[in-house]
Amino acid sequence: MTGTATDEELERHFEQVIARHDRIEPRDWMPEGYRRTLVRQIAQHAHSEIIGMQPEGNWLTRAPSLRRKAVLLAKVQDEAGHGLYLYSAAETLGVSRAELVEKLLTGKQKYSSIFNYPTLSYADVGTIGWLVDGAAICNQVPLCRTSYGPYGRAMIRVCKEESFHQRQGFELLMTMMRGTDEQRAMVQESVDRFWWPALMMFGPPDDASPNTAQSMAWGIKRDTNDELRQKFVDMTVPQAEVLGVTLPDPGLVWNEERGHHDFTQPDWEELRAVIGGEGPCNAQRLAHRQRAHDEGAWVREAATAYGAKQRLHEQHEQQERHEQEATG
């Protein structure tokens, strides 16, 4: 659209792009509400990737073999990369990474509730890979088709790596389930603890979700919270059977009429409490992130100083070229 277009014409063009399932790009006109919704969602996603390094990072020094340690280290590094991709996508909307981190540390922005639960055993590393990354894949694959271009393109790589993480977690649990009675019990105990928080990852039920309807209308989300949760349950049940673990829900049964599994809803009061900062590890996670942010200040300062020096050097070179051209 040209600069002479009216607000009504700009909004009509935006709605036409959304209706065609095309992409909105950073320089395109967009409603302020659309931009704010994207900033909130992408920032929460980026924060989750960074905070999500902590639970599994807790086991880096205690992995049982060099191979397992290398695999876990590579995964944690992947999560850091995902966070950086997503912060970069958010920056295309006119916010700075420093602003987003400040909002996280002051409680003005959130991250996924799942990362406020502790990793009490090494089996949790596999369970997080299988259940948590499995839930993330259900949620994130549709985001590859989200209406905002930079977000969708970032998600393509994120989803490829998360898929590998999920398979790695499943392989670890399968290995343990073929081990001793103690190892099998450890896996079952881990699954019992993480099943319900994994179901909560998709957010509150649709009738209690304040953002779902508008996000769906704008093409930011492609599926509702309840649709994604159902997809995750249907995907996970046969995998649990292969593993030989029992999902801790007596109400989990196949419904032939619906063509889906019926399952018990998680404790939504618990989700509200965790989101409100009352989870088992909320304070610990943010304190660790604050400490890492403070200890990394010298790196940010050095990078800023180096960037300023490089820009000054480039300006001098450009000025010299202009002077040579003028006298040549």
Backbone bond lengths (Angstrom), bond angles and torsions (degrees), N, CA, C in turn:
res aa  C-N    CA-C-N  psi(-1)  N-CA   C-N-CA  omega(-1)  CA-C   N-CA-C  phi
1 M - - - 1.458 - - 1.526 109.53 -
2 T 1.316 115.91 147.52 1.458 120.70 -179.45 1.517 110.04 -82.89
3 G 1.337 114.98 167.02 1.453 120.78 -179.31 1.513 113.21 -68.23
4 T 1.304 118.95 -12.02 1.465 121.80 -178.25 1.527 112.08 -91.42
5 A 1.322 118.36 -0.84 1.460 121.13 -178.00 1.519 110.54 -67.98
6 T 1.305 116.19 144.05 1.458 121.04 177.06 1.528 109.77 -78.84
7 D 1.343 116.36 166.31 1.457 120.59 178.54 1.528 110.90 -59.35
8 E 1.338 116.10 -38.41 1.466 119.46 179.80 1.523 111.00 -64.87
9 E 1.322 117.41 -39.87 1.465 120.77 179.35 1.521 110.88 -67.89
10 L 1.328 116.14 -39.73 1.464 120.01 178.91 1.525 110.66 -63.90
11 E 1.318 115.77 -44.29 1.460 119.01 179.89 1.518 111.32 -66.60
12 R 1.328 117.21 -37.86 1.466 120.54 178.07 1.527 110.28 -63.85
13 H 1.326 117.03 -42.04 1.460 120.45 178.20 1.529 110.28 -63.52
14 F 1.327 117.50 -42.27 1.461 121.97 177.72 1.528 110.25 -58.03
15 E 1.327 116.54 -47.81 1.458 120.67 -178.70 1.527 111.60 -64.41
16 Q 1.326 117.10 -33.70 1.462 120.29 177.49 1.525 110.97 -67.40
17 V 1.319 116.90 -40.29 1.464 120.75 177.46 1.531 109.96 -61.76
18 I 1.330 116.76 -44.92 1.465 121.26 179.13 1.527 110.28 -62.70
19 A 1.326 116.89 -43.12 1.468 121.04 -178.42 1.526 111.61 -63.56
20 R 1.342 117.07 -32.34 1.471 120.95 178.58 1.524 112.30 -81.58
21 H 1.335 116.84 -2.82 1.465 122.44 -175.91 1.527 110.83 61.91
22 D 1.334 116.20 32.67 1.455 121.53 173.41 1.529 109.36 -88.03
23 R 1.323 115.26 -177.78 1.454 120.70 -175.70 1.528 111.62 -103.44
24 I 1.326 114.94 140.51 1.456 122.32 167.57 1.522 106.93 -91.09
25 E 1.334 117.10 130.95 1.459 121.96 -179.63 1.537 109.87 -109.21
26 P 1.331 117.24 163.61 1.470 120.23 -172.42 1.525 115.68 -54.34
27 R 1.325 117.96 -35.23 1.464 119.65 -177.66 1.525 112.99 -85.89
28 D 1.327 117.23 -4.72 1.460 120.52 178.42 1.527 110.45 -75.62
29 W 1.330 115.36 151.78 1.463 119.06 173.06 1.519 108.93 -68.02
30 M 1.331 116.08 142.18 1.461 121.13 176.51 1.520 108.65 -147.89
31 P 1.332 118.40 149.15 1.468 120.70 175.46 1.526 110.53 -62.37
32 E 1.303 116.12 148.10 1.456 119.83 -179.78 1.529 111.17 -61.20
33 G 1.332 117.12 -36.00 1.458 119.88 178.47 1.522 112.09 -63.35
34 Y 1.322 117.05 -38.05 1.467 122.42 176.92 1.527 109.66 -62.91
35 R 1.329 116.12 -45.30 1.464 119.96 -179.86 1.530 110.68 -63.32
36 R 1.336 117.29 -45.52 1.467 120.77 -179.33 1.521 111.23 -62.59
37 T 1.339 116.69 -40.86 1.458 120.38 179.26 1.523 110.80 -62.97
38 L 1.316 116.54 -42.91 1.463 120.39 178.23 1.524 111.46 -63.52
39 V 1.323 116.92 -45.09 1.463 119.88 179.50 1.520 110.12 -58.56
40 R 1.337 116.85 -45.60 1.464 120.54 -179.80 1.525 110.72 -61.43
41 Q 1.333 117.44 -47.46 1.463 120.32 -175.14 1.526 111.79 -71.20
42 I 1.325 117.45 -45.99 1.463 119.49 -178.63 1.515 110.79 -66.49
43 A 1.342 117.08 -40.07 1.463 120.21 178.65 1.526 110.39 -62.50
44 Q 1.332 117.47 -44.97 1.459 120.38 178.73 1.524 110.51 -60.87
45 H 1.312 116.40 -39.62 1.460 120.95 178.60 1.539 110.48 -65.04
46 A 1.329 116.94 -45.11 1.466 120.54 179.41 1.529 110.91 -63.70
47 H 1.335 116.57 -45.57 1.465 119.88 178.33 1.526 110.72 -58.73
48 S 1.327 116.99 -39.12 1.465 121.07 -178.49 1.521 111.45 -63.72
49 E 1.324 116.12 -39.08 1.468 119.24 178.66 1.533 110.86 -64.11
50 I 1.325 116.67 -41.47 1.468 120.24 -177.99 1.528 111.12 -72.97
51 I 1.335 117.29 -48.89 1.463 120.51 177.94 1.528 110.04 -63.24
52 G 1.332 116.37 -33.82 1.461 121.12 -177.89 1.517 114.19 -66.09
53 M 1.322 117.43 -10.37 1.461 119.68 174.86 1.533 110.84 -71.10
54 Q 1.316 117.29 -25.14 1.467 120.37 -171.58 1.534 114.67 -68.57
55 P 1.342 119.29 -49.18 1.477 117.59 -175.48 1.522 113.71 -58.34
56 E 1.337 116.97 -44.76 1.463 119.36 179.93 1.524 111.58 -79.70
57 G 1.329 116.84 -32.33 1.461 119.59 176.02 1.519 111.75 -58.41
58 N 1.322 115.50 -23.81 1.464 121.24 177.64 1.525 112.56 -60.74
59 W 1.347 116.60 -20.77 1.466 120.71 -177.19 1.529 113.53 -107.43
60 L 1.315 117.47 6.85 1.469 119.35 -177.54 1.524 112.38 -60.47
61 T 1.301 117.32 -42.31 1.475 119.94 -177.23 1.516 112.30 -82.87
62 R 1.345 117.54 -5.91 1.471 120.31 -176.17 1.518 112.95 -119.17
63 A 1.329 117.68 9.54 1.464 120.14 176.27 1.527 109.12 -60.08
64 P 1.341 117.70 144.48 1.469 119.93 -169.72 1.521 116.27 -76.65
65 S 1.330 118.60 -8.56 1.462 119.75 179.32 1.524 108.78 -152.15
66 L 1.316 115.77 165.41 1.460 120.20 178.25 1.524 110.33 -63.69
67 R 1.330 117.38 -38.97 1.472 120.71 178.46 1.525 110.41 -61.45
68 R 1.331 116.90 -48.59 1.462 119.96 -179.15 1.529 111.28 -63.60
69 K 1.315 116.40 -35.85 1.457 119.54 178.32 1.526 110.73 -66.93
70 A 1.327 117.54 -42.02 1.467 121.15 179.99 1.521 110.94 -65.08
71 V 1.342 116.31 -41.03 1.469 120.45 178.96 1.525 110.45 -63.05
72 L 1.331 116.15 -45.47 1.463 120.19 -178.18 1.519 111.07 -67.22
73 L 1.320 117.29 -39.95 1.464 120.88 178.45 1.528 110.52 -62.22
74 A 1.341 116.15 -42.93 1.467 119.67 179.02 1.522 110.51 -62.85
75 K 1.332 117.20 -39.57 1.460 119.87 179.92 1.523 111.50 -65.08
76 V 1.326 117.26 -45.81 1.463 120.68 -179.79 1.529 110.18 -61.69
77 Q 1.327 116.66 -38.47 1.467 119.88 176.60 1.527 111.18 -64.97
78 D 1.323 116.94 -37.66 1.470 120.46 175.93 1.523 110.56 -58.15
79 E 1.338 116.40 -44.14 1.469 119.65 -178.13 1.528 110.60 -62.37
80 A 1.320 116.98 -37.85 1.467 119.58 176.43 1.526 110.34 -61.26
81 G 1.326 115.96 -43.16 1.458 119.76 178.36 1.518 112.10 -62.19
82 H 1.340 116.82 -39.59 1.461 119.91 178.31 1.526 110.57 -60.72
83 G 1.324 115.79 -42.97 1.457 119.01 178.82 1.517 111.66 -59.90
84 L 1.333 116.87 -40.97 1.469 120.26 -179.31 1.519 111.55 -68.02
85 Y 1.356 117.38 -40.15 1.472 119.12 175.85 1.523 110.15 -56.39
86 L 1.335 114.86 -44.93 1.461 119.74 -173.25 1.522 112.17 -74.27
87 Y 1.321 117.54 -36.37 1.470 118.98 173.50 1.529 109.71 -61.29
88 S 1.313 116.85 -39.47 1.468 120.17 178.39 1.529 110.70 -63.57
89 A 1.340 116.63 -40.29 1.469 119.97 177.55 1.521 110.47 -63.14
90 A 1.323 117.39 -40.55 1.468 120.76 179.40 1.524 111.09 -65.67
91 E 1.331 116.58 -35.54 1.472 119.86 -179.04 1.521 112.17 -63.62
92 T 1.326 118.02 -24.75 1.474 120.09 177.73 1.522 111.47 -68.39
93 L 1.335 116.96 -10.61 1.469 121.50 179.24 1.529 111.91 -97.11
94 G 1.334 116.39 8.42 1.451 119.80 174.06 1.513 115.66 92.69
95 V 1.336 117.46 15.16 1.462 120.75 175.12 1.526 108.50 -114.04
96 S 1.312 116.81 150.76 1.460 120.64 -179.94 1.520 110.21 -94.66
97 R 1.308 115.23 155.85 1.463 120.04 177.60 1.526 110.41 -62.62
98 A 1.324 116.69 -38.02 1.463 120.20 179.35 1.529 110.74 -61.49
99 E 1.325 116.37 -39.60 1.466 120.79 178.68 1.521 111.09 -64.12
100 L 1.331 116.98 -42.12 1.462 120.94 -179.59 1.526 111.13 -65.90
101 V 1.327 116.94 -42.93 1.466 120.31 179.61 1.526 110.26 -64.62
102 E 1.315 116.75 -40.00 1.460 120.52 178.03 1.521 110.99 -60.60
103 K 1.331 116.78 -42.13 1.463 120.40 179.39 1.524 111.26 -66.37
104 L 1.336 117.24 -36.19 1.462 119.69 176.08 1.523 110.30 -62.95
105 L 1.323 116.42 -49.27 1.464 120.86 -173.90 1.524 112.68 -69.26
106 T 1.319 117.11 -22.54 1.468 120.59 178.38 1.526 112.48 -97.99
107 G 1.333 116.51 5.46 1.456 120.46 176.40 1.508 115.59 80.81
108 K 1.328 118.35 10.37 1.463 121.07 -179.28 1.526 112.16 -84.96
109 Q 1.321 117.36 -15.69 1.457 122.30 173.54 1.520 108.80 -129.81
110 K 1.316 116.28 156.09 1.460 121.95 -172.74 1.524 111.18 -113.17
111 Y 1.321 114.86 173.56 1.460 122.75 170.16 1.525 107.00 -136.27
112 S 1.318 117.26 172.67 1.461 121.14 -173.72 1.529 111.47 -59.26
113 S 1.331 114.95 135.79 1.474 121.14 -177.65 1.525 112.27 -60.45
114 I 1.324 118.80 -27.41 1.461 122.02 -173.95 1.520 112.57 -60.80
115 F 1.325 117.26 -26.97 1.457 119.78 -174.61 1.523 112.93 -84.75
116 N 1.326 116.03 5.81 1.460 120.17 174.44 1.524 111.98 -97.38
117 Y 1.322 116.32 16.43 1.459 121.71 175.85 1.529 108.84 -112.12
118 P 1.337 117.65 143.54 1.467 120.47 -175.39 1.526 112.61 -78.58
119 T 1.323 115.90 156.84 1.462 122.44 171.69 1.530 107.18 -103.19
120 L 1.318 116.04 100.36 1.464 121.89 -169.87 1.523 113.44 -90.46
121 S 1.340 117.31 -19.07 1.463 120.23 -179.62 1.515 109.08 -141.75
122 Y 1.326 116.19 164.38 1.463 119.65 179.10 1.523 111.48 -65.33
123 A 1.329 117.50 -27.00 1.468 120.02 176.71 1.527 110.89 -59.40
124 D 1.339 117.38 -27.35 1.461 120.58 179.38 1.526 111.87 -59.99
125 V 1.329 117.35 -29.29 1.461 120.42 177.20 1.532 109.83 -61.25
126 G 1.326 116.31 -43.80 1.458 119.95 177.68 1.520 112.21 -70.87
127 T 1.321 117.05 -39.82 1.462 120.68 -178.90 1.521 111.41 -65.91
128 I 1.318 116.85 -38.75 1.460 119.80 175.90 1.526 109.93 -63.11
129 G 1.326 116.37 -43.59 1.457 119.15 177.91 1.514 112.02 -61.08
130 W 1.341 116.19 -44.16 1.462 120.11 -176.47 1.531 112.08 -74.72
131 L 1.335 116.76 -56.32 1.464 120.15 -173.88 1.528 113.39 -83.83
132 V 1.319 116.41 -50.11 1.471 119.54 -174.53 1.524 110.58 -69.77
133 D 1.324 117.37 -48.52 1.464 119.07 177.66 1.526 110.94 -69.40
134 G 1.343 116.91 -30.09 1.461 119.34 174.47 1.524 111.37 -63.77
135 A 1.328 116.85 -42.74 1.468 120.57 176.17 1.523 110.44 -64.89
136 A 1.329 116.27 -39.24 1.467 119.86 178.65 1.523 111.06 -61.73
137 I 1.334 117.03 -40.26 1.465 120.47 179.27 1.528 110.30 -62.56
138 C 1.343 116.91 -44.78 1.470 119.78 177.78 1.522 111.24 -57.14
139 N 1.311 115.70 -40.01 1.461 121.30 -177.34 1.521 112.34 -76.59
140 Q 1.331 116.93 -35.36 1.456 120.61 -167.42 1.526 114.16 -94.60
141 V 1.321 118.57 -29.09 1.468 119.05 179.73 1.525 111.48 -56.80
142 P 1.350 119.83 -44.82 1.469 118.23 176.42 1.525 113.27 -62.19
143 L 1.336 117.43 -24.41 1.464 119.99 179.89 1.531 112.23 -70.60
144 C 1.331 117.60 -14.51 1.467 119.25 173.26 1.526 110.20 -62.70
145 R 1.341 116.67 -21.28 1.463 122.02 178.75 1.520 112.21 -105.85
146 T 1.325 116.85 16.58 1.464 119.93 179.73 1.521 110.34 -61.75
147 S 1.307 116.53 158.43 1.470 120.35 -172.84 1.521 113.65 -75.63
148 Y 1.331 118.36 -14.40 1.467 119.49 -179.20 1.524 109.36 -98.54
149 G 1.319 116.29 118.39 1.452 122.55 -171.15 1.517 116.14 -53.01
150 P 1.347 119.61 -56.16 1.470 119.74 -177.44 1.525 113.50 -59.30
151 Y 1.316 117.09 -35.32 1.469 120.91 178.97 1.524 110.33 -67.80
152 G 1.327 116.91 -47.70 1.457 120.44 -179.73 1.517 112.71 -61.71
153 R 1.335 116.64 -41.10 1.472 119.42 -179.08 1.526 111.14 -68.57
154 A 1.328 117.39 -36.67 1.465 119.88 176.84 1.528 110.31 -63.98
155 M 1.335 116.28 -36.94 1.457 119.88 -176.05 1.524 112.81 -68.96
156 I 1.313 118.45 -24.73 1.465 119.95 -179.80 1.525 110.08 -60.58
157 R 1.324 116.47 -48.27 1.468 118.45 179.42 1.524 111.20 -70.83
158 V 1.329 117.10 -40.85 1.458 120.24 179.57 1.531 110.56 -56.32
159 C 1.327 116.93 -44.54 1.462 120.48 -176.74 1.527 111.99 -67.64
160 K 1.316 117.48 -36.78 1.463 119.78 177.27 1.525 110.46 -60.47
161 E 1.326 116.47 -43.45 1.460 119.87 -178.39 1.526 111.32 -73.91
162 E 1.337 117.90 -37.40 1.463 120.20 178.27 1.524 110.86 -64.54
163 S 1.318 117.42 -34.61 1.456 120.52 177.25 1.526 110.77 -62.09
164 F 1.322 116.04 -40.77 1.463 120.26 176.79 1.529 110.37 -65.07
165 H 1.338 116.99 -40.62 1.464 120.64 179.15 1.527 110.83 -61.73
166 Q 1.336 116.37 -39.83 1.459 119.67 -179.55 1.528 111.26 -64.78
167 R 1.312 116.12 -41.81 1.468 119.59 178.57 1.525 110.82 -66.44
168 Q 1.317 116.45 -37.56 1.460 120.24 178.66 1.529 110.75 -64.02
169 G 1.347 116.74 -42.10 1.458 119.74 178.25 1.514 111.84 -63.95
170 F 1.331 116.82 -41.52 1.464 121.29 178.34 1.525 110.49 -62.12
171 E 1.326 116.08 -42.67 1.477 120.43 179.82 1.520 111.26 -63.31
172 L 1.326 117.34 -39.37 1.462 120.59 178.54 1.530 110.53 -64.12
173 L 1.329 117.40 -45.36 1.459 120.15 179.32 1.527 111.09 -65.56
174 M 1.324 117.69 -39.17 1.463 120.25 178.06 1.531 111.07 -61.48
175 T 1.330 115.87 -40.69 1.464 119.79 177.81 1.519 110.88 -62.04
176 M 1.333 116.91 -43.31 1.462 120.63 -179.66 1.529 111.37 -68.51
177 M 1.340 116.72 -35.95 1.471 119.53 179.37 1.523 111.98 -68.92
178 R 1.320 117.59 -18.54 1.462 121.78 175.36 1.525 111.37 -92.02
179 G 1.328 116.66 5.15 1.454 121.62 -176.62 1.514 113.11 -95.58
180 T 1.322 115.98 -135.39 1.464 121.60 -175.43 1.530 110.91 -85.06
181 D 1.334 114.96 168.94 1.465 119.85 175.42 1.526 110.41 -59.68
182 E 1.318 116.48 -37.93 1.459 120.40 179.91 1.525 111.25 -64.21
183 Q 1.326 116.51 -39.89 1.463 119.99 178.76 1.530 111.21 -67.09
184 R 1.318 116.58 -42.34 1.469 119.62 178.09 1.523 111.00 -62.86
185 A 1.316 116.82 -40.06 1.466 120.35 178.16 1.522 110.42 -65.51
186 M 1.328 116.88 -37.08 1.457 120.74 178.58 1.527 111.11 -63.50
187 V 1.331 116.17 -41.57 1.469 119.94 178.71 1.517 110.28 -64.26
188 Q 1.343 117.25 -46.78 1.467 119.96 -178.15 1.526 110.93 -61.77
189 E 1.322 117.12 -41.87 1.469 120.85 179.42 1.520 110.90 -62.98
190 S 1.327 116.48 -38.44 1.459 121.08 178.76 1.529 111.05 -66.22
191 V 1.324 116.94 -45.12 1.473 121.14 178.62 1.532 110.08 -62.04
192 D 1.334 116.83 -39.80 1.466 120.49 178.79 1.527 111.20 -58.95
193 R 1.325 117.05 -38.91 1.466 120.77 -178.42 1.518 112.50 -75.63
194 F 1.329 118.39 -36.91 1.463 120.57 -171.64 1.527 114.34 -93.62
195 W 1.332 118.72 -11.60 1.463 119.59 -176.29 1.529 111.99 -60.49
196 W 1.313 116.33 -51.07 1.471 119.06 -175.57 1.531 112.15 -69.25
197 P 1.334 119.69 -45.03 1.469 118.54 174.43 1.529 113.14 -59.28
198 A 1.352 117.22 -32.55 1.467 119.38 177.86 1.528 110.48 -65.06
199 L 1.339 117.33 -39.89 1.461 120.03 177.52 1.526 111.77 -64.23
200 M 1.333 116.12 -31.39 1.468 120.40 -179.93 1.524 112.75 -73.85
201 M 1.326 117.13 -16.16 1.467 120.43 -177.13 1.528 113.17 -58.07
202 F 1.322 117.01 -25.88 1.461 120.30 -176.21 1.528 112.47 -81.41
203 G 1.316 116.00 -2.36 1.455 119.89 178.57 1.513 112.00 94.71
204 P 1.318 117.18 -179.60 1.461 121.22 -177.56 1.521 111.18 -67.14
205 P 1.331 117.54 165.71 1.473 119.76 176.98 1.520 110.67 -59.90
206 D 1.311 115.39 156.59 1.471 120.46 -172.77 1.528 112.67 -55.50
207 D 1.332 117.00 -37.81 1.466 118.58 -176.93 1.531 112.67 -75.13
208 A 1.346 116.55 -5.16 1.462 120.39 177.23 1.521 112.00 -120.05
209 S 1.331 116.75 11.00 1.466 121.14 -178.48 1.524 109.56 -98.74
210 P 1.337 118.58 115.31 1.469 120.45 -174.69 1.526 114.31 -76.03
211 N 1.333 117.53 -15.95 1.466 119.69 -171.88 1.523 114.78 -110.61
212 T 1.341 117.50 -15.07 1.459 120.56 -170.40 1.526 112.79 -60.77
213 A 1.337 117.45 -48.29 1.469 120.04 -173.40 1.524 111.62 -59.49
214 Q 1.331 117.55 -46.77 1.456 120.03 -178.42 1.522 111.12 -69.95
215 S 1.321 117.16 -38.71 1.463 120.12 178.09 1.519 111.05 -62.88
216 M 1.315 117.12 -37.29 1.468 121.06 176.45 1.524 110.28 -67.01
217 A 1.335 117.25 -42.92 1.465 120.91 -178.81 1.527 111.22 -62.39
218 W 1.320 117.12 -35.02 1.464 121.53 179.82 1.530 112.93 -85.51
219 G 1.316 117.77 -3.87 1.459 120.26 -179.81 1.511 113.69 76.47
220 I 1.331 117.29 12.04 1.467 119.79 176.66 1.522 108.77 -71.16
221 K 1.331 116.08 -47.05 1.462 122.08 171.90 1.523 108.75 -102.76
222 R 1.331 116.49 149.15 1.460 121.04 178.89 1.527 112.06 -109.59
223 D 1.325 117.02 -15.81 1.459 121.63 -179.66 1.523 108.53 -138.73
224 T 1.325 116.76 152.17 1.456 120.49 177.95 1.525 110.27 -78.85
225 N 1.337 115.90 167.41 1.464 120.64 178.75 1.524 111.46 -58.04
226 D 1.337 116.26 -45.39 1.466 119.61 -177.43 1.525 112.03 -68.88
227 E 1.327 117.74 -35.44 1.469 120.45 177.08 1.525 110.59 -63.97
228 L 1.319 116.96 -41.68 1.462 120.83 179.84 1.526 110.98 -68.35
229 R 1.331 116.03 -39.83 1.469 119.66 179.42 1.527 110.42 -62.54
230 Q 1.350 116.59 -42.56 1.460 120.52 178.33 1.524 111.25 -63.11
231 K 1.316 116.47 -42.09 1.464 120.74 178.92 1.530 110.54 -60.63
232 F 1.326 116.39 -41.36 1.458 121.28 -179.93 1.523 110.97 -64.07
233 V 1.325 117.55 -45.54 1.464 120.55 179.98 1.528 110.16 -61.89
234 D 1.317 116.99 -47.52 1.467 120.42 -178.98 1.523 111.68 -61.27
235 M 1.327 116.88 -34.74 1.458 121.32 179.73 1.530 111.48 -73.56
236 T 1.321 116.66 -34.95 1.460 121.43 -170.44 1.524 113.04 -82.42
237 V 1.324 118.08 -33.46 1.472 120.73 -175.46 1.529 112.09 -55.51
238 P 1.338 120.40 -51.84 1.477 118.38 179.61 1.525 112.72 -65.64
239 Q 1.321 118.21 -30.17 1.461 120.46 176.95 1.531 110.25 -66.07
240 A 1.337 116.69 -39.31 1.467 120.54 178.15 1.521 110.74 -63.56
241 E 1.330 115.93 -37.24 1.470 119.56 178.64 1.523 110.86 -64.24
242 V 1.339 116.35 -39.88 1.464 120.02 177.80 1.525 110.50 -64.33
243 L 1.320 116.31 -41.77 1.463 120.61 179.68 1.527 111.91 -67.95
244 G 1.321 116.28 -32.63 1.459 119.93 -175.38 1.508 113.12 88.93
245 V 1.343 117.10 22.21 1.462 120.89 176.38 1.525 109.05 -104.14
246 T 1.314 115.36 157.90 1.458 121.88 179.12 1.521 109.24 -106.30
247 L 1.321 116.40 123.59 1.461 119.54 175.55 1.524 108.17 -74.60
248 P 1.339 117.65 132.99 1.475 121.01 -167.45 1.529 113.96 -80.61
249 D 1.314 116.37 55.10 1.460 120.82 -178.99 1.528 108.95 -138.08
250 P 1.345 118.18 101.56 1.470 120.65 178.98 1.528 113.07 -61.25
251 G 1.343 116.25 -21.00 1.454 119.71 -179.05 1.513 114.31 -88.96
252 L 1.321 117.17 6.70 1.463 121.56 -177.53 1.526 109.52 -83.17
253 V 1.334 116.52 105.81 1.472 121.46 -178.62 1.526 109.17 -142.77
254 W 1.310 116.07 154.07 1.467 121.28 176.95 1.528 109.77 -77.31
255 N 1.335 115.45 131.50 1.462 121.54 178.17 1.525 107.56 -106.79
256 E 1.325 116.09 103.88 1.455 121.00 -175.58 1.527 111.58 -61.40
257 E 1.316 116.09 -37.43 1.467 120.24 -177.76 1.521 111.38 -66.31
258 R 1.326 117.58 -41.97 1.471 120.98 179.90 1.519 112.39 -81.32
259 G 1.331 116.34 -25.12 1.456 119.56 -174.59 1.522 111.98 75.23
260 H 1.331 116.01 23.31 1.467 122.41 179.69 1.524 108.86 -144.02
261 H 1.326 115.21 167.26 1.455 119.90 174.81 1.526 110.01 -82.14
262 D 1.316 116.32 136.34 1.459 121.12 165.82 1.524 107.60 -82.28
263 F 1.315 117.13 145.11 1.460 120.14 -179.80 1.520 109.95 -152.51
264 T 1.315 115.56 159.07 1.458 121.63 179.49 1.528 110.00 -77.66
265 Q 1.313 116.29 136.85 1.455 120.34 177.21 1.530 109.91 -71.53
266 P 1.321 117.17 144.21 1.466 118.84 177.18 1.529 111.45 -69.53
267 D 1.307 115.96 174.06 1.466 122.47 -179.73 1.527 108.69 -78.66
268 W 1.328 116.09 101.55 1.474 119.50 -175.99 1.521 111.94 -69.94
269 E 1.331 117.36 -23.73 1.469 119.28 175.21 1.525 110.28 -66.29
270 E 1.316 115.96 -36.64 1.466 120.01 176.86 1.529 110.13 -64.07
271 L 1.337 116.92 -42.37 1.465 119.62 178.44 1.523 110.53 -60.83
272 R 1.332 117.26 -45.14 1.463 119.89 179.37 1.522 111.32 -60.20
273 A 1.332 115.81 -39.71 1.467 119.62 -179.91 1.527 111.18 -65.80
274 V 1.336 116.67 -42.94 1.468 120.36 -179.41 1.521 110.44 -65.52
275 I 1.347 116.85 -44.78 1.458 120.12 177.99 1.528 110.53 -61.66
276 G 1.332 115.61 -33.67 1.463 120.41 179.90 1.516 114.40 -78.87
277 G 1.336 117.47 4.12 1.459 120.42 175.80 1.503 115.33 97.30
278 E 1.350 117.82 9.74 1.460 120.79 -175.52 1.523 112.64 -107.94
279 G 1.335 118.15 20.91 1.453 120.91 177.12 1.517 111.61 -75.72
280 P 1.336 117.55 171.24 1.464 120.97 -177.33 1.528 114.22 -59.88
281 C 1.358 116.98 -30.50 1.463 119.22 -172.36 1.531 113.83 -127.00
282 N 1.339 118.96 12.95 1.461 120.14 -177.39 1.525 112.38 -53.88
283 A 1.329 115.79 -53.65 1.472 120.18 -176.36 1.518 110.50 -63.46
284 Q 1.324 117.16 -40.94 1.461 121.35 -179.56 1.522 111.51 -63.04
285 R 1.343 117.14 -43.95 1.458 120.50 -178.20 1.531 111.54 -63.40
286 L 1.327 116.98 -45.88 1.463 119.38 -178.56 1.526 111.63 -70.84
287 A 1.324 117.11 -35.56 1.462 119.77 177.72 1.522 110.86 -63.38
288 H 1.323 116.13 -41.77 1.468 120.60 177.80 1.528 110.83 -64.11
289 R 1.341 115.88 -42.35 1.475 119.81 179.39 1.524 110.61 -65.44
290 Q 1.319 117.21 -39.22 1.466 120.97 178.08 1.525 110.23 -63.90
291 R 1.321 116.66 -43.69 1.459 120.82 -179.67 1.532 110.83 -63.03
292 A 1.327 116.63 -43.88 1.467 120.03 178.44 1.528 110.74 -63.70
293 H 1.335 116.26 -38.64 1.468 120.42 178.75 1.527 110.49 -64.07
294 D 1.312 116.89 -44.14 1.468 120.94 -179.66 1.527 111.16 -66.06
295 E 1.321 116.46 -43.32 1.469 119.96 -177.94 1.524 111.65 -70.85
296 G 1.327 117.43 -20.41 1.459 120.59 178.48 1.516 114.08 -92.52
297 A 1.328 116.91 5.38 1.471 119.83 -177.09 1.525 111.46 -59.92
298 W 1.320 117.94 -38.75 1.469 120.22 -177.36 1.531 111.06 -65.72
299 V 1.339 116.75 -31.27 1.468 119.61 177.95 1.525 110.05 -67.70
300 R 1.337 115.93 -45.44 1.468 119.62 178.98 1.527 110.98 -62.69
301 E 1.331 116.12 -41.10 1.466 119.70 179.44 1.523 111.16 -64.90
302 A 1.333 116.72 -41.91 1.462 120.39 179.20 1.517 111.09 -64.48
303 A 1.340 116.71 -42.48 1.464 120.43 179.54 1.521 111.08 -64.55
304 T 1.337 116.76 -38.77 1.464 120.78 178.45 1.521 110.78 -65.44
305 A 1.343 116.08 -42.99 1.468 120.19 179.68 1.526 110.76 -65.30
306 Y 1.329 116.60 -41.20 1.463 120.25 178.84 1.519 110.69 -64.14
307 G 1.347 116.88 -42.64 1.453 120.34 178.56 1.516 112.09 -61.36
308 A 1.338 116.21 -41.20 1.463 120.21 178.92 1.529 110.44 -64.95
309 K 1.337 115.91 -39.50 1.462 119.94 179.11 1.523 110.87 -65.34
310 Q 1.320 117.27 -40.72 1.458 120.91 178.89 1.525 111.66 -65.07
311 R 1.329 116.48 -41.50 1.466 119.89 178.92 1.525 110.60 -63.94
312 L 1.327 117.04 -40.14 1.466 120.72 178.62 1.523 110.47 -64.71
313 H 1.328 116.16 -41.13 1.466 120.83 178.26 1.528 110.73 -62.26
314 E 1.316 116.82 -42.66 1.466 120.88 179.05 1.519 111.51 -65.32
315 Q 1.319 116.98 -37.23 1.467 120.84 177.62 1.524 110.97 -64.41
316 H 1.336 116.29 -41.54 1.466 120.27 178.78 1.528 110.43 -64.31
317 E 1.330 116.64 -43.29 1.459 119.74 178.91 1.526 111.04 -62.89
318 Q 1.304 116.57 -41.56 1.462 120.15 179.01 1.524 111.27 -64.61
319 Q 1.333 116.49 -40.14 1.464 120.27 178.59 1.524 110.99 -64.80
320 E 1.333 116.86 -40.45 1.463 120.61 178.58 1.524 110.96 -63.84
321 R 1.333 117.29 -40.23 1.459 120.13 178.18 1.529 111.26 -63.34
322 H 1.306 116.00 -41.01 1.468 119.48 178.99 1.524 111.21 -64.04
323 E 1.336 116.27 -39.84 1.467 120.43 -179.94 1.523 110.70 -66.93
324 Q 1.348 115.97 -39.44 1.464 119.47 178.37 1.517 111.22 -65.91
325 E 1.330 116.29 -39.86 1.465 119.90 178.42 1.526 111.19 -66.32
326 A 1.331 115.56 -36.67 1.470 119.39 -178.96 1.520 111.90 -69.06
327 T 1.345 116.48 -34.05 1.466 119.69 -177.87 1.531 111.76 -93.57
328 G 1.341 116.48 -11.76 1.462 119.53 -177.17 1.482 112.96 -80.33
